[in-house]
């Protein structure tokens, strides 16, 4: 990868969800070490974007370039081995397996047993509750603990980039803050690059370096997280400065870019 090349670059991506075009000419970049968030209402295409990057869905058009290599159309297991780890919406832990067994499965592409043991301890250092529950079936954990386990399982793959789909979904504000604080530490201390899809715009922008806003499959606004937080449009439609009943999709007159 060239020094000035982004870790991940999406160019003019189009992807269908059944007969519906869910991604419409999306382009974005993620630099090494960044946290990039993608915001938008339900149905905006955010989850489809992550699924297309991770190979769960094939794009109709466009390029997905990771570390200088085009990866669109590759099988998911090949993409995982390249270092792209997808933490799906709804956590999807293996409910009948223990915490320890879930973490072991997270390292399925690896054979370096000493480093696997080191990374398991790293997960327990960031999520001490998982160490306390390491022999407990994952399906009996609370929602917040399952989200921690899903992130921990992803870390066992030593990701070059972690794709997180709605990690705040269904969690209390206190747990959301705790998990996002840990994500921030993982980024700062371990250098984990992240692409975060979120409806909770406030916590996402507080965490992220850069943000993109999607509407009906398109990027309609992008810029630094700090600048997006100051945008009147973002305040009105995503940060609660408007009555609840009036929130939702809107038509942006033009794409606004601050770079």
N, C-alpha and C positions, 0 to 999 in steps of 0.2 A: 504494500500500500504506500503510495506516495505521501510525502509529509503534509502536503496541502490538500489531500483528498479526504472527504468526510468518511467516517466509519461506515455509515449507511446512507445511501442516497436513493430516493424514489423519483423516477422521471416519468411523468405523463401516464400514470397507472390507471388502467380501467379494469374493473372486476365486476362480475355479475353474481347476484345471489338468486339462484333460480332464473326466472325471466327478467328480473329487475337489475338494472345497472346500478350497483351500490357504490362504486368508486368511479368518479368521472374526472379523469385527467389530473390526478393528484400528484404533486411534486413536493418533496420536502427533504431535509438533510438532518442528520444527527452526527455531531462531531464526537470524537472519542472523549469520554469523561463527562459528557453533558447529561442532563436530565431534560428531555423534551416531552411536553405534554400535548395531547390532542383532545380538544374540548368539543362538545356538541351535544345536542339533544338526542333522545332515542331515535333511531332510524337514520342518523346522519351518515353512517358508514364507518364509524370508528372501529368497531370490532371486526368488520370485514377487512379493513385495512391491515390489522394485525394478523388475521388469519391468512391473508395473501402473502404477507412478508414471511411468515413461518412455514408456508407451503401447504397449509391445510386446504386452501383454495388456490386455484390457478388463475392468474390474471388473463384477461382477454388481450390487453395491449400494455405496452410500457416496459420499463426496466426497473429491476431491484438490484442495486449494486452494493455489495458488502465487501469491504476491504479490497476494492478495486475489481471485484469479480461479479459478473452477472449471475444471479441465483434464481431468477424467476423460473417457475416450472420444476424446480428440483423437488425431490421427495422430502417430506418433513424430517425424517431421520438423518438425511444428509445435511440439511440446514442446521439441525441441532448440533451435529458434530462440528460444524463450522463456528459454533459459539453463539448462536441465536436461540435464546430460551424464552418460551412463551408461557406466561402464567395466566391461564384462562379465567374468564369471568365465571364466578361460582365456585372457584377454588379447585374442585375436582380432585381431591385427594383420594387415595385408595382406602375406603372406609373400614374394611375388615382387616387391614394390615396395621401394625403398630407404627408409631412415630418413627422409630428406628428403621423399620422395614421400608417405609415411604422414603426416607432419606437414602437408604441403600439403593433403591430403584432409581433415585435421582442421579446416581453416579453410574448408570448402566453402561455408558459409553467409555468408561475409564477402567484402567487396570492397575493404577499406581496406588496400591493399598495404603502405604504410609501417608500419602498426600490426601487420600480419601478420608482417613481417620483425622487428619489435621483439619480438613474442611468441615467434617461433622462437628468437631469441637468448636470451630468458628461459628457454625449455625447456632450451637447451644450458647455460645457467648453472647450472640446478638438476641437470641430468643430463649432466655433461661427457663421459661415455662415449659418449653419443649423438652428440655433435659429432665425436668421433673416428671414429665409424662411420657418418657421415651418408650415405655413398654405398653402404653395405653393404645387401644384401637383408635385410629384416626377419626372414625365415624362418631365417636363419643366425645370428641373435643367440641368446645364452643366454636361459634362462627369465627371469632377473632383468632382463636388458636389454630383453626384450620387454615386461615389465611396466612398466618405466620409459617405454618408447615409447608404450604404451597410455595411460598417465597424461599424458605429454607431448602426445599427439594430442588428448586431451580438453581440455587447457589451451588449445590453439589455438582452441577455440570460445569462449573467454572465459566460462567457466561462472559462472552465479549460484549454482548448487549442483552438486556433483559426487557422483554415486552410484557407490560403489566396491564391487564384488562379489568378495569373497574375494581381495584383492590379495596375501595371503601364500601362496596355494595353490601347493604344489610348490616353494617356495623354501627355501633354507638359512636357519637362524636369523640368520646374519650379514647376508644380503641382506634379510631381512624387516626387521631393525632399521634398515638403511640406508634402505630405501624409506619406512618409517614416520617416520623422522627427517625426510625430505624432505617428506612430507605435512604434518608439524607445521610446518615452515618455510613451506610454501605457505599454510597457514592463518594463521599469525601475521604473515608479511611481505606476502602478497598478498591476504589477506582472503578466501580461498576457503572457502566453506561446504561441509561434507562430510557425507554420510550413508554410513556404512561398515557393510557386512555382513561378519561375520567369525566363524570358528570358533576362531581363536586369541584367546581372551578376554583373556589377559593383555596382549598388545601392543595390542589394541583399546581396552581400558579405560585403559591408560597414555596413549593418544593422545587419547581422547575427553573431552568435557565431560559428556555425558549418555549413558546407556545404556538400552536396552530388551532384555528377554529374551523370546524367542518359543518357544512349545511348541505343536506341532500347530496352527499357524495363528493362535494367540492370543498377545497380550501377557500374560505372567504376572508380570512384575516390571519396574519401571522406577525410575529415580532418577539422581542424579549419579554419574558414573563413580567418584568417590572413595568414595561410600557403597556402591556395588555391590561394589567391591574388598574392602570390609570385611564383606560379607554372608557368613554361614556357608554358606548355600545355594550361592552363587557359588563360594566357595572349594572346596566339596566336589565340585561337579559340573562346574566349568569351569576351575578354576585348579590342578588336579592334586593336591589334598589328599585324594584318594581313589584307591584302586587302579584301574588302567586298566580292568580288566574290569568294574568296577562303574559306570563312567561312562555317561552317556546321558540320555535323556529321563526326567523324573520328573513326578509329579503335584504341583503346587504347591497348597497348601491354600487360598491366597487370593492375590490380586494385592497386591503390596506397593508402595506409592508413597511416595517421599520427595520432596517439593517445597517 
